[in-house]
Amino acid sequence: MSLVRLENITKSYLGRPVLDGVSLRIEPGERVGLIGRNGTGKSTVFRVITGEIEPDSGVVERMRRLRLACLEQLPKVAEEKTIQDIVMESFPEILELEARLARLEERMAAEGDTLLAEYSDAQHAFTAMGGYGFRTRVKQVLQGLGFRPEEFSLPFHALSGGQRTRLRLALALLRDADLLLLDEPENHLDVEAREWLESYLSSCREAVMIISHDRQMLNNATTRIVEVERGQLFDYSGNYAFYQKQKALLREQYQKAYERQEEFIRKEEALIERFRYKNTKARQMQSRLKRLDKLERIEAPPPEADTAAFRLGEVERSGEVVLDVRDATMAYGDLTLYDGISFTVRRGERVGIVGPNGAGKTTLLRQIAGMHKGTGGAVTLGHKVSVSFFEQNHDNVNRSSDILSEVLSVRPDFTPEQARRFLGRLLFTGEDVFKPVSTLSGGELARVAMAKMILGGANLLLLDEPTNHLDIASREALEGALAAFGGSILLASHDRALVDGLVEKLVILRDGKARVFLGNYADFHRQSGQAEEDPSDKTAEEVLRIRRIEKEREAKKSRAREDRKGQKRLAKVEADIAAMESLLADYTGRFAALAPADFTAAQALTDEYNGLRDDLKALYEEWETLAGEA
């Protein structure tokens, strides 16, 4: 029996349909990823499942006595209660039975075996509830989510926002449930905690549905993807990588079917128009016309939803060495955050900074950006290097300003029309450009910060969690723009898909120290961090392997330069396609203006139209080739 069944559900807000006649089933043990752009209705699906909101129409069925676990608000607790206390309150029945067993043991010591049967029954119940393993399970979940054992005794009032979010997740995972609903559970988790969560979700007995923008988590923890798009749900059996391939294939097949039918209709209409007034052909043409009227039309595939265009543009060429960090140190009193960190960034390199929460990634970026001097070490910028720092909390965005004014503060030479055209690329259109920054969502604020960075024209980008609050489509668009960027990048991120797709060298922070690894995060994960920047004191085999990786890195840089050239050609072809489609659209009016009996003019116009369509087809073929290489 299905855990949850939604049938023909409709839900609107302010007259705008968010869900329009959708249906969904969740079966026991399933691992479902719920994806879609921000604002498409993912959270609405969750709220309908939990019963938090009622649909406008449709049927919601839940399995009898269904036990749901969600990422809920933290319960009201005394400020002095510890993490351990709060989590243990999730097990009142087990704790009560544990206390009862302890009391029975005390009484049995004094009264003998008269209570043995009662003790045996209580012990069986305690075992069935998992009583002998629940403390171990609590410890495993808390540590898996990044809490160190010494933090278990932290009082609630001392917890940061990130720690409270992780505590909410721990409480959800520890609940006894049939269906686990998690809305962006990766928030405030470092890479190690995300990998632990993926492993937990893959092996837990509960059915799981997660809303996530982490592509790696969707690949590793789900076996089914449900996409929310234009008020509909689209179901794919497989993980996120399978969904990407399957969606592209289905869209291509749909587009070809539409084009074939359009070509058939055009030819039929041309034939009917040519012969319908001839006595010998009139009846035959009338029959064709009726058949055409009854034809079930294939609608044109809906265009892809708009995605922000993070084109970074050309930047000034820097010297070969862009950044040199030597013995960087930062301490707060007796607490050393990091000590003796050294690495170099060369022209065109994309370098990732990874490490657990609290390792000092943001602090190191701020030291490199000149926002503080640290407590030791030197940061040297290379020849003709200009720096732009994308901050995780967007402190460089003025909350008392509006979007348009923020853009003009970076480029006062822009006219308002130029600024609005630029903002349109980042999905700020119409009156949106006058929105106060203080009212923006996390994703909108990130796009404003990105706009300021792009307009700064720097050739060294320091990026601190640039994909936070961005949906998957925006993350993929940003990844493509960063890959095509002509400068250098230093990136701190827990987004493994971004790190793997972009960087070629890692700076790994742990326990106050740093090591350099040649490769991306997947390489590091596979090789267990055996490659370091300095090949001295290594075996001949290790030295050769490092040199091979360096050659591969140089080849990758060369390919990246070629890719940037391809990106420019791709943009030119896309512009030519748009112009050609606009030109062809004008032919509808030109055909309508022809005299019906002027077959010569009609044939000439048809030939001209067909020639342009052939040109357009050639452009599409070139576009497919370039897009496939991108």
RAWOFEN-V832140 format. One record per pair of residues at least 12 apart in sequence whose C-alpha atoms are under 7 Angstrom apart, sorted by the first residue. I is the first residue (numbers start at 1). GAP is how many residues later the second one is. Records with the same first field share a line. If there is no record, write none. Layout:
I->GAP / GAP
//
This chain:
2->23 / 24 / 25 / 26 / 61
3->23 / 24 / 25 / 59 / 60
4->21 / 22 / 57 / 58 / 59
5->19 / 20 / 21 / 55 / 56 / 57
6->17 / 18 / 19 / 53 / 54 / 55
7->15 / 16 / 17 / 51 / 52 / 53
8->13 / 14 / 15 / 50 / 51
9->12 / 13 / 14 / 46 / 48 / 49 / 50
10->12 / 45 / 46 / 47 / 48
11->44 / 45
17->214
18->22 / 23 / 213
19->22 / 212 / 213
20->211 / 212
22->210 / 211
28->179
29->176 / 177 / 178
30->177 / 178
31->176 / 177 / 178 / 190 / 191 / 192 / 193
32->176 / 177 / 178 / 190 / 191 / 192 / 193
33->176 / 177 / 178 / 185 / 189 / 191 / 192 / 193
34->175 / 176 / 177 / 191 / 192 / 193
35->176 / 177 / 191 / 192 / 193
36->191 / 192 / 193
37->434 / 436
38->433
40->188 / 189 / 190
41->187
42->186
66->112
67->110 / 111 / 112
68->109 / 110 / 111 / 112
69->103 / 106 / 108 / 110 / 111 / 112
70->102 / 110 / 111 / 112
71->97 / 98 / 101 / 111 / 112
72->96
73->95
74->94
79->76 / 77 / 78
80->75 / 76 / 77
81->74 / 75
82->70 / 71 / 72 / 73 / 74
83->69 / 70 / 71 / 72 / 73
84->68 / 69
87->84
94->32 / 35 / 37
97->29
101->18 / 21
104->15
141->29
142->28
144->49 / 52
145->21 / 44 / 48
146->47
162->26
169->16
177->29
178->28 / 29
179->27 / 28 / 29
180->26 / 27 / 28 / 29
181->27 / 28 / 29
182->27 / 28 / 29
183->27 / 28 / 29
184->26 / 27 / 28
190->166 / 167 / 304
191->165 / 303
198->19 / 22 / 23
201->20
202->19
213->258 / 259
214->281
215->25 / 282
216->280 / 281
218->21 / 22
219->20 / 21 / 22
222->17
223->14 / 15 / 16
224->12 / 13 / 14 / 15
225->12 / 13 / 14 / 15 / 18
254->47
255->46
258->40 / 41 / 42
272->13
307->166 / 167
308->117 / 118 / 119 / 166 / 169
309->116 / 117 / 168
310->167 / 168 / 171
311->170
312->142 / 169 / 173
314->172
315->142 / 143 / 144 / 171 / 172
316->143
318->29 / 65 / 66 / 67
319->28 / 63 / 64 / 65
320->26 / 27
321->24 / 25 / 26 / 61
322->23 / 24 / 25 / 59 / 60 / 63
323->21 / 22 / 23 / 57 / 58 / 59
324->19 / 20 / 21 / 55 / 56 / 57
325->17 / 18 / 19 / 53 / 54 / 55
326->15 / 16 / 17 / 51 / 52 / 53
327->12 / 13 / 14 / 15 / 50 / 51
328->12 / 13 / 14 / 48 / 49 / 50
329->12 / 45 / 46 / 47 / 48
330->44 / 45 / 46
331->44
336->176
337->22 / 23 / 175
338->22 / 174 / 175
339->173 / 174
340->173
341->172 / 173
347->140 / 141
348->138 / 139 / 140
349->139 / 140
350->138 / 139 / 140 / 152 / 153 / 154 / 155
351->138 / 139 / 140 / 152 / 153 / 154 / 155
352->138 / 139 / 140 / 147 / 151 / 153 / 154 / 155
353->138 / 139 / 153 / 154 / 155
354->138 / 139 / 153 / 154 / 155
355->153 / 154 / 155
359->150 / 151 / 152 / 153
361->131
362->102
365->97
369->20
385->74 / 75
386->72 / 73 / 74
387->71 / 72 / 73 / 74
388->65 / 70 / 72 / 73 / 74
389->72 / 73 / 74
390->59 / 63 / 72 / 73 / 74 / 76
391->72 / 73
392->72 / 73 / 74
394->55
397->52
399->38 / 39
400->36 / 37 / 38
401->35 / 36
402->32 / 33 / 34 / 35
403->30 / 31 / 32 / 33 / 34 / 45
404->15 / 29 / 30
407->12 / 45
410->42 / 45 / 46
426->21
442->27
443->26 / 27
459->28 / 29
460->27 / 28 / 29
461->27 / 28 / 29
462->27 / 28 / 29
463->27 / 28 / 29
464->27 / 28 / 29
465->27 / 28
479->19
483->19
484->79 / 80
496->25
499->21 / 22
500->20 / 21 / 22
503->17
504->14 / 15 / 16 / 49
505->12 / 13 / 14 / 15
506->12 / 13 / 14
515->17
516->16 / 17
517->12 / 14 / 15 / 16
518->13 / 31
563->67
566->60
570->53 / 56
573->46 / 50
577->39 / 42
580->36
//
